[in-house]
């Protein structure tokens, strides 16, 4: 199930990933706290752990912070790249992974723009 698709901004790449607010319902585990760790697998099956938190103010904008910059640097993310986060229907019991993440970059292939997966 698709949680969100987002085109990356400079802040997303250099500081934290701002997540669309309407996606907050897909992140369980806060249990009254301000945040929770999410286990996420990329296309190469590498496991990443992101801290997902919300602001203390009345506008609960979620963000990925801790762990996100390592992911951003590993994939050399760029402004305009596209992130897709999907929630797995069946939980990976062996390591608690509930989400999959994909990165796509727009490239020009034979004069046509296409979205290619970044590995």
WORA-V97898 format. One record per residue. D_LAST is the distance of its C-alpha to the last C-alpha in Angstrom with 2 decimals. Layout:
d_last=[D_LAST/D_LAST]
This chain:
d_last=[21.39/19.70/20.58/19.43/17.38/17.53/17.03/16.54/19.53/20.29/21.59/18.52/16.45/19.29/21.26/20.42/18.90/21.91/21.77/23.98/27.27/27.70/24.75/26.74/28.44/25.28/25.14/27.85/29.08/30.54/34.01/35.86/33.68/31.76/28.33/26.43/23.37/20.66/18.40/15.00/12.30/8.63/7.11/7.12/10.60/10.69/13.68/14.21/17.72/18.64/22.26/23.19/26.56/29.01/31.57/35.07/36.61/37.56/34.38/31.71/28.54/25.69/23.00/20.22/21.26/21.14/17.69/16.09/16.27/14.53/11.49/12.01/12.40/9.56/7.09/10.04/10.82/13.52/16.58/16.27/12.62/12.97/12.48/13.65/15.21/16.91/19.67/19.96/23.39/24.02/23.34/21.63/24.84/23.66/21.79/22.63/19.25/20.15/17.08/13.55/11.23/8.78/7.77/8.90/10.33/13.60/14.08/17.35/17.51/21.08/22.57/20.92/18.46/15.64/12.75/9.42/6.32/3.80/0.00]
